[in-house]
Amino acid sequence: MGLLEELFADEPKIETDSYKGLTANYCGAKNVNFILRGLRSSSDFEYEKGIAQLNWSLDKDIDTVFLITSPGYAHISSSIVREILVNSGNASKFLPGKISAKIHSMIKPVNL
């Protein structure tokens, strides 16, 4: 949360928050009607579609909007970035510049 707060500190319209439990319950408590989800591939769509339909079945006021990534970023995932980091690679070009150094310093490399 701290990194997200730092990343968006200069964006007054963006609020960071965390929760436990069902997303539909969180949305109801916060009076949220839309969830934005990013898609990189058709497999992402299949996975996210199921979650969106479940959320909608729990609360008919919640709609999910899917944003499709630009082709140049479709290959990037958090799993791949973590893999680069734990193997002492430089993942800077995949991370926001403002917090890249902090993320690199937080990850313990794997010793082979």
Phi and psi in radians as a Rosetta constraint file:
Dihedral C 1 N 2 CA 2 C 2 CIRCULARHARMONIC -1.051 0.35
Dihedral N 2 CA 2 C 2 N 3 CIRCULARHARMONIC -0.720 0.35
Dihedral C 2 N 3 CA 3 C 3 CIRCULARHARMONIC -1.164 0.35
Dihedral N 3 CA 3 C 3 N 4 CIRCULARHARMONIC -0.700 0.35
Dihedral C 3 N 4 CA 4 C 4 CIRCULARHARMONIC -1.134 0.35
Dihedral N 4 CA 4 C 4 N 5 CIRCULARHARMONIC -0.735 0.35
Dihedral C 4 N 5 CA 5 C 5 CIRCULARHARMONIC -1.080 0.35
Dihedral N 5 CA 5 C 5 N 6 CIRCULARHARMONIC -0.714 0.35
Dihedral C 5 N 6 CA 6 C 6 CIRCULARHARMONIC -1.150 0.35
Dihedral N 6 CA 6 C 6 N 7 CIRCULARHARMONIC -0.764 0.35
Dihedral C 6 N 7 CA 7 C 7 CIRCULARHARMONIC -1.063 0.35
Dihedral N 7 CA 7 C 7 N 8 CIRCULARHARMONIC -0.687 0.35
Dihedral C 7 N 8 CA 8 C 8 CIRCULARHARMONIC -1.831 0.35
Dihedral N 8 CA 8 C 8 N 9 CIRCULARHARMONIC 0.315 0.35
Dihedral C 8 N 9 CA 9 C 9 CIRCULARHARMONIC -1.005 0.35
Dihedral N 9 CA 9 C 9 N 10 CIRCULARHARMONIC -0.564 0.35
Dihedral C 9 N 10 CA 10 C 10 CIRCULARHARMONIC -1.641 0.35
Dihedral N 10 CA 10 C 10 N 11 CIRCULARHARMONIC 0.222 0.35
Dihedral C 10 N 11 CA 11 C 11 CIRCULARHARMONIC -2.053 0.35
Dihedral N 11 CA 11 C 11 N 12 CIRCULARHARMONIC 1.544 0.35
Dihedral C 11 N 12 CA 12 C 12 CIRCULARHARMONIC -1.098 0.35
Dihedral N 12 CA 12 C 12 N 13 CIRCULARHARMONIC -0.347 0.35
Dihedral C 12 N 13 CA 13 C 13 CIRCULARHARMONIC -1.485 0.35
Dihedral N 13 CA 13 C 13 N 14 CIRCULARHARMONIC -0.107 0.35
Dihedral C 13 N 14 CA 14 C 14 CIRCULARHARMONIC -1.849 0.35
Dihedral N 14 CA 14 C 14 N 15 CIRCULARHARMONIC 2.219 0.35
Dihedral C 14 N 15 CA 15 C 15 CIRCULARHARMONIC -2.011 0.35
Dihedral N 15 CA 15 C 15 N 16 CIRCULARHARMONIC 2.343 0.35
Dihedral C 15 N 16 CA 16 C 16 CIRCULARHARMONIC -1.777 0.35
Dihedral N 16 CA 16 C 16 N 17 CIRCULARHARMONIC 2.540 0.35
Dihedral C 16 N 17 CA 17 C 17 CIRCULARHARMONIC -2.790 0.35
Dihedral N 17 CA 17 C 17 N 18 CIRCULARHARMONIC 2.825 0.35
Dihedral C 17 N 18 CA 18 C 18 CIRCULARHARMONIC -2.376 0.35
Dihedral N 18 CA 18 C 18 N 19 CIRCULARHARMONIC 2.842 0.35
Dihedral C 18 N 19 CA 19 C 19 CIRCULARHARMONIC -2.736 0.35
Dihedral N 19 CA 19 C 19 N 20 CIRCULARHARMONIC 2.879 0.35
Dihedral C 19 N 20 CA 20 C 20 CIRCULARHARMONIC -2.114 0.35
Dihedral N 20 CA 20 C 20 N 21 CIRCULARHARMONIC 2.621 0.35
Dihedral C 20 N 21 CA 21 C 21 CIRCULARHARMONIC 1.795 0.35
Dihedral N 21 CA 21 C 21 N 22 CIRCULARHARMONIC -2.783 0.35
Dihedral C 21 N 22 CA 22 C 22 CIRCULARHARMONIC -1.353 0.35
Dihedral N 22 CA 22 C 22 N 23 CIRCULARHARMONIC 2.397 0.35
Dihedral C 22 N 23 CA 23 C 23 CIRCULARHARMONIC -1.056 0.35
Dihedral N 23 CA 23 C 23 N 24 CIRCULARHARMONIC -0.690 0.35
Dihedral C 23 N 24 CA 24 C 24 CIRCULARHARMONIC -1.061 0.35
Dihedral N 24 CA 24 C 24 N 25 CIRCULARHARMONIC -0.683 0.35
Dihedral C 24 N 25 CA 25 C 25 CIRCULARHARMONIC -1.178 0.35
Dihedral N 25 CA 25 C 25 N 26 CIRCULARHARMONIC -0.722 0.35
Dihedral C 25 N 26 CA 26 C 26 CIRCULARHARMONIC -1.075 0.35
Dihedral N 26 CA 26 C 26 N 27 CIRCULARHARMONIC -0.810 0.35
Dihedral C 26 N 27 CA 27 C 27 CIRCULARHARMONIC -1.046 0.35
Dihedral N 27 CA 27 C 27 N 28 CIRCULARHARMONIC -0.730 0.35
Dihedral C 27 N 28 CA 28 C 28 CIRCULARHARMONIC -1.087 0.35
Dihedral N 28 CA 28 C 28 N 29 CIRCULARHARMONIC -0.748 0.35
Dihedral C 28 N 29 CA 29 C 29 CIRCULARHARMONIC -1.158 0.35
Dihedral N 29 CA 29 C 29 N 30 CIRCULARHARMONIC -0.552 0.35
Dihedral C 29 N 30 CA 30 C 30 CIRCULARHARMONIC -1.678 0.35
Dihedral N 30 CA 30 C 30 N 31 CIRCULARHARMONIC 0.014 0.35
Dihedral C 30 N 31 CA 31 C 31 CIRCULARHARMONIC 1.033 0.35
Dihedral N 31 CA 31 C 31 N 32 CIRCULARHARMONIC 0.777 0.35
Dihedral C 31 N 32 CA 32 C 32 CIRCULARHARMONIC -1.748 0.35
Dihedral N 32 CA 32 C 32 N 33 CIRCULARHARMONIC 2.309 0.35
Dihedral C 32 N 33 CA 33 C 33 CIRCULARHARMONIC -1.971 0.35
Dihedral N 33 CA 33 C 33 N 34 CIRCULARHARMONIC -0.160 0.35
Dihedral C 33 N 34 CA 34 C 34 CIRCULARHARMONIC -2.319 0.35
Dihedral N 34 CA 34 C 34 N 35 CIRCULARHARMONIC 2.433 0.35
Dihedral C 34 N 35 CA 35 C 35 CIRCULARHARMONIC -2.068 0.35
Dihedral N 35 CA 35 C 35 N 36 CIRCULARHARMONIC 2.232 0.35
Dihedral C 35 N 36 CA 36 C 36 CIRCULARHARMONIC -1.718 0.35
Dihedral N 36 CA 36 C 36 N 37 CIRCULARHARMONIC 2.256 0.35
Dihedral C 36 N 37 CA 37 C 37 CIRCULARHARMONIC -2.302 0.35
Dihedral N 37 CA 37 C 37 N 38 CIRCULARHARMONIC 2.405 0.35
Dihedral C 37 N 38 CA 38 C 38 CIRCULARHARMONIC -1.607 0.35
Dihedral N 38 CA 38 C 38 N 39 CIRCULARHARMONIC 2.468 0.35
Dihedral C 38 N 39 CA 39 C 39 CIRCULARHARMONIC -2.124 0.35
Dihedral N 39 CA 39 C 39 N 40 CIRCULARHARMONIC 2.296 0.35
Dihedral C 39 N 40 CA 40 C 40 CIRCULARHARMONIC -1.807 0.35
Dihedral N 40 CA 40 C 40 N 41 CIRCULARHARMONIC -0.456 0.35
Dihedral C 40 N 41 CA 41 C 41 CIRCULARHARMONIC -2.657 0.35
Dihedral N 41 CA 41 C 41 N 42 CIRCULARHARMONIC 3.025 0.35
Dihedral C 41 N 42 CA 42 C 42 CIRCULARHARMONIC -1.165 0.35
Dihedral N 42 CA 42 C 42 N 43 CIRCULARHARMONIC -0.546 0.35
Dihedral C 42 N 43 CA 43 C 43 CIRCULARHARMONIC -1.180 0.35
Dihedral N 43 CA 43 C 43 N 44 CIRCULARHARMONIC -0.632 0.35
Dihedral C 43 N 44 CA 44 C 44 CIRCULARHARMONIC -1.032 0.35
Dihedral N 44 CA 44 C 44 N 45 CIRCULARHARMONIC -0.757 0.35
Dihedral C 44 N 45 CA 45 C 45 CIRCULARHARMONIC -1.070 0.35
Dihedral N 45 CA 45 C 45 N 46 CIRCULARHARMONIC -0.803 0.35
Dihedral C 45 N 46 CA 46 C 46 CIRCULARHARMONIC -1.045 0.35
Dihedral N 46 CA 46 C 46 N 47 CIRCULARHARMONIC -0.767 0.35
Dihedral C 46 N 47 CA 47 C 47 CIRCULARHARMONIC -1.124 0.35
Dihedral N 47 CA 47 C 47 N 48 CIRCULARHARMONIC -0.886 0.35
Dihedral C 47 N 48 CA 48 C 48 CIRCULARHARMONIC -1.186 0.35
Dihedral N 48 CA 48 C 48 N 49 CIRCULARHARMONIC -0.571 0.35
Dihedral C 48 N 49 CA 49 C 49 CIRCULARHARMONIC -1.059 0.35
Dihedral N 49 CA 49 C 49 N 50 CIRCULARHARMONIC -0.755 0.35
Dihedral C 49 N 50 CA 50 C 50 CIRCULARHARMONIC -1.065 0.35
Dihedral N 50 CA 50 C 50 N 51 CIRCULARHARMONIC -0.755 0.35
Dihedral C 50 N 51 CA 51 C 51 CIRCULARHARMONIC -1.139 0.35
Dihedral N 51 CA 51 C 51 N 52 CIRCULARHARMONIC -0.747 0.35
Dihedral C 51 N 52 CA 52 C 52 CIRCULARHARMONIC -1.071 0.35
Dihedral N 52 CA 52 C 52 N 53 CIRCULARHARMONIC -0.740 0.35
Dihedral C 52 N 53 CA 53 C 53 CIRCULARHARMONIC -1.173 0.35
Dihedral N 53 CA 53 C 53 N 54 CIRCULARHARMONIC -0.659 0.35
Dihedral C 53 N 54 CA 54 C 54 CIRCULARHARMONIC -1.118 0.35
Dihedral N 54 CA 54 C 54 N 55 CIRCULARHARMONIC -0.830 0.35
Dihedral C 54 N 55 CA 55 C 55 CIRCULARHARMONIC -1.021 0.35
Dihedral N 55 CA 55 C 55 N 56 CIRCULARHARMONIC -0.749 0.35
Dihedral C 55 N 56 CA 56 C 56 CIRCULARHARMONIC -1.150 0.35
Dihedral N 56 CA 56 C 56 N 57 CIRCULARHARMONIC -0.647 0.35
Dihedral C 56 N 57 CA 57 C 57 CIRCULARHARMONIC -1.197 0.35
Dihedral N 57 CA 57 C 57 N 58 CIRCULARHARMONIC -0.473 0.35
Dihedral C 57 N 58 CA 58 C 58 CIRCULARHARMONIC -1.417 0.35
Dihedral N 58 CA 58 C 58 N 59 CIRCULARHARMONIC -0.525 0.35
Dihedral C 58 N 59 CA 59 C 59 CIRCULARHARMONIC -2.646 0.35
Dihedral N 59 CA 59 C 59 N 60 CIRCULARHARMONIC 1.845 0.35
Dihedral C 59 N 60 CA 60 C 60 CIRCULARHARMONIC -1.137 0.35
Dihedral N 60 CA 60 C 60 N 61 CIRCULARHARMONIC -0.176 0.35
Dihedral C 60 N 61 CA 61 C 61 CIRCULARHARMONIC -1.523 0.35
Dihedral N 61 CA 61 C 61 N 62 CIRCULARHARMONIC -0.043 0.35
Dihedral C 61 N 62 CA 62 C 62 CIRCULARHARMONIC -1.787 0.35
Dihedral N 62 CA 62 C 62 N 63 CIRCULARHARMONIC 2.110 0.35
Dihedral C 62 N 63 CA 63 C 63 CIRCULARHARMONIC -2.001 0.35
Dihedral N 63 CA 63 C 63 N 64 CIRCULARHARMONIC 2.536 0.35
Dihedral C 63 N 64 CA 64 C 64 CIRCULARHARMONIC -1.885 0.35
Dihedral N 64 CA 64 C 64 N 65 CIRCULARHARMONIC 2.312 0.35
Dihedral C 64 N 65 CA 65 C 65 CIRCULARHARMONIC -1.934 0.35
Dihedral N 65 CA 65 C 65 N 66 CIRCULARHARMONIC 2.232 0.35
Dihedral C 65 N 66 CA 66 C 66 CIRCULARHARMONIC -1.745 0.35
Dihedral N 66 CA 66 C 66 N 67 CIRCULARHARMONIC 2.304 0.35
Dihedral C 66 N 67 CA 67 C 67 CIRCULARHARMONIC -1.940 0.35
Dihedral N 67 CA 67 C 67 N 68 CIRCULARHARMONIC 2.208 0.35
Dihedral C 67 N 68 CA 68 C 68 CIRCULARHARMONIC -1.600 0.35
Dihedral N 68 CA 68 C 68 N 69 CIRCULARHARMONIC 2.308 0.35
Dihedral C 68 N 69 CA 69 C 69 CIRCULARHARMONIC -1.234 0.35
Dihedral N 69 CA 69 C 69 N 70 CIRCULARHARMONIC 2.736 0.35
Dihedral C 69 N 70 CA 70 C 70 CIRCULARHARMONIC -1.184 0.35
Dihedral N 70 CA 70 C 70 N 71 CIRCULARHARMONIC 2.521 0.35
Dihedral C 70 N 71 CA 71 C 71 CIRCULARHARMONIC -0.930 0.35
Dihedral N 71 CA 71 C 71 N 72 CIRCULARHARMONIC -0.588 0.35
Dihedral C 71 N 72 CA 72 C 72 CIRCULARHARMONIC -1.162 0.35
Dihedral N 72 CA 72 C 72 N 73 CIRCULARHARMONIC -0.247 0.35
Dihedral C 72 N 73 CA 73 C 73 CIRCULARHARMONIC -1.988 0.35
Dihedral N 73 CA 73 C 73 N 74 CIRCULARHARMONIC -0.052 0.35
Dihedral C 73 N 74 CA 74 C 74 CIRCULARHARMONIC -1.069 0.35
Dihedral N 74 CA 74 C 74 N 75 CIRCULARHARMONIC -0.466 0.35
Dihedral C 74 N 75 CA 75 C 75 CIRCULARHARMONIC -1.454 0.35
Dihedral N 75 CA 75 C 75 N 76 CIRCULARHARMONIC -0.144 0.35
Dihedral C 75 N 76 CA 76 C 76 CIRCULARHARMONIC -1.571 0.35
Dihedral N 76 CA 76 C 76 N 77 CIRCULARHARMONIC 2.273 0.35
Dihedral C 76 N 77 CA 77 C 77 CIRCULARHARMONIC -2.430 0.35
Dihedral N 77 CA 77 C 77 N 78 CIRCULARHARMONIC 2.787 0.35
Dihedral C 77 N 78 CA 78 C 78 CIRCULARHARMONIC -1.085 0.35
Dihedral N 78 CA 78 C 78 N 79 CIRCULARHARMONIC -0.589 0.35
Dihedral C 78 N 79 CA 79 C 79 CIRCULARHARMONIC -1.115 0.35
Dihedral N 79 CA 79 C 79 N 80 CIRCULARHARMONIC -0.747 0.35
Dihedral C 79 N 80 CA 80 C 80 CIRCULARHARMONIC -1.169 0.35
Dihedral N 80 CA 80 C 80 N 81 CIRCULARHARMONIC -0.739 0.35
Dihedral C 80 N 81 CA 81 C 81 CIRCULARHARMONIC -1.096 0.35
Dihedral N 81 CA 81 C 81 N 82 CIRCULARHARMONIC -0.746 0.35
Dihedral C 81 N 82 CA 82 C 82 CIRCULARHARMONIC -1.059 0.35
Dihedral N 82 CA 82 C 82 N 83 CIRCULARHARMONIC -0.730 0.35
Dihedral C 82 N 83 CA 83 C 83 CIRCULARHARMONIC -1.043 0.35
Dihedral N 83 CA 83 C 83 N 84 CIRCULARHARMONIC -0.756 0.35
Dihedral C 83 N 84 CA 84 C 84 CIRCULARHARMONIC -1.056 0.35
Dihedral N 84 CA 84 C 84 N 85 CIRCULARHARMONIC -0.826 0.35
Dihedral C 84 N 85 CA 85 C 85 CIRCULARHARMONIC -1.131 0.35
Dihedral N 85 CA 85 C 85 N 86 CIRCULARHARMONIC -0.824 0.35
Dihedral C 85 N 86 CA 86 C 86 CIRCULARHARMONIC -1.224 0.35
Dihedral N 86 CA 86 C 86 N 87 CIRCULARHARMONIC -0.276 0.35
Dihedral C 86 N 87 CA 87 C 87 CIRCULARHARMONIC -1.804 0.35
Dihedral N 87 CA 87 C 87 N 88 CIRCULARHARMONIC 0.442 0.35
Dihedral C 87 N 88 CA 88 C 88 CIRCULARHARMONIC 1.076 0.35
Dihedral N 88 CA 88 C 88 N 89 CIRCULARHARMONIC 0.460 0.35
Dihedral C 88 N 89 CA 89 C 89 CIRCULARHARMONIC -1.536 0.35
Dihedral N 89 CA 89 C 89 N 90 CIRCULARHARMONIC 2.926 0.35
Dihedral C 89 N 90 CA 90 C 90 CIRCULARHARMONIC -1.681 0.35
Dihedral N 90 CA 90 C 90 N 91 CIRCULARHARMONIC 1.912 0.35
Dihedral C 90 N 91 CA 91 C 91 CIRCULARHARMONIC -1.759 0.35
Dihedral N 91 CA 91 C 91 N 92 CIRCULARHARMONIC 0.232 0.35
Dihedral C 91 N 92 CA 92 C 92 CIRCULARHARMONIC -0.949 0.35
Dihedral N 92 CA 92 C 92 N 93 CIRCULARHARMONIC -0.666 0.35
Dihedral C 92 N 93 CA 93 C 93 CIRCULARHARMONIC -1.256 0.35
Dihedral N 93 CA 93 C 93 N 94 CIRCULARHARMONIC -0.145 0.35
Dihedral C 93 N 94 CA 94 C 94 CIRCULARHARMONIC -1.835 0.35
Dihedral N 94 CA 94 C 94 N 95 CIRCULARHARMONIC 0.038 0.35
Dihedral C 94 N 95 CA 95 C 95 CIRCULARHARMONIC -2.153 0.35
Dihedral N 95 CA 95 C 95 N 96 CIRCULARHARMONIC 2.648 0.35
Dihedral C 95 N 96 CA 96 C 96 CIRCULARHARMONIC -1.084 0.35
Dihedral N 96 CA 96 C 96 N 97 CIRCULARHARMONIC 2.260 0.35
Dihedral C 96 N 97 CA 97 C 97 CIRCULARHARMONIC -0.941 0.35
Dihedral N 97 CA 97 C 97 N 98 CIRCULARHARMONIC -0.622 0.35
Dihedral C 97 N 98 CA 98 C 98 CIRCULARHARMONIC -1.073 0.35
Dihedral N 98 CA 98 C 98 N 99 CIRCULARHARMONIC -0.506 0.35
Dihedral C 98 N 99 CA 99 C 99 CIRCULARHARMONIC -2.186 0.35
Dihedral N 99 CA 99 C 99 N 100 CIRCULARHARMONIC 0.105 0.35
Dihedral C 99 N 100 CA 100 C 100 CIRCULARHARMONIC -0.997 0.35
Dihedral N 100 CA 100 C 100 N 101 CIRCULARHARMONIC -0.847 0.35
Dihedral C 100 N 101 CA 101 C 101 CIRCULARHARMONIC -1.076 0.35
Dihedral N 101 CA 101 C 101 N 102 CIRCULARHARMONIC -0.690 0.35
Dihedral C 101 N 102 CA 102 C 102 CIRCULARHARMONIC -1.130 0.35
Dihedral N 102 CA 102 C 102 N 103 CIRCULARHARMONIC -0.730 0.35
Dihedral C 102 N 103 CA 103 C 103 CIRCULARHARMONIC -1.121 0.35
Dihedral N 103 CA 103 C 103 N 104 CIRCULARHARMONIC -0.766 0.35
Dihedral C 103 N 104 CA 104 C 104 CIRCULARHARMONIC -1.014 0.35
Dihedral N 104 CA 104 C 104 N 105 CIRCULARHARMONIC -0.701 0.35
Dihedral C 104 N 105 CA 105 C 105 CIRCULARHARMONIC -1.300 0.35
Dihedral N 105 CA 105 C 105 N 106 CIRCULARHARMONIC -0.334 0.35
Dihedral C 105 N 106 CA 106 C 106 CIRCULARHARMONIC -1.447 0.35
Dihedral N 106 CA 106 C 106 N 107 CIRCULARHARMONIC -0.385 0.35
Dihedral C 106 N 107 CA 107 C 107 CIRCULARHARMONIC -1.614 0.35
Dihedral N 107 CA 107 C 107 N 108 CIRCULARHARMONIC 2.240 0.35
Dihedral C 107 N 108 CA 108 C 108 CIRCULARHARMONIC -1.544 0.35
Dihedral N 108 CA 108 C 108 N 109 CIRCULARHARMONIC 2.128 0.35
Dihedral C 108 N 109 CA 109 C 109 CIRCULARHARMONIC -1.161 0.35
Dihedral N 109 CA 109 C 109 N 110 CIRCULARHARMONIC 2.629 0.35
Dihedral C 109 N 110 CA 110 C 110 CIRCULARHARMONIC -1.443 0.35
Dihedral N 110 CA 110 C 110 N 111 CIRCULARHARMONIC 2.294 0.35
Dihedral C 110 N 111 CA 111 C 111 CIRCULARHARMONIC -1.613 0.35
Dihedral N 111 CA 111 C 111 N 112 CIRCULARHARMONIC 2.108 0.35
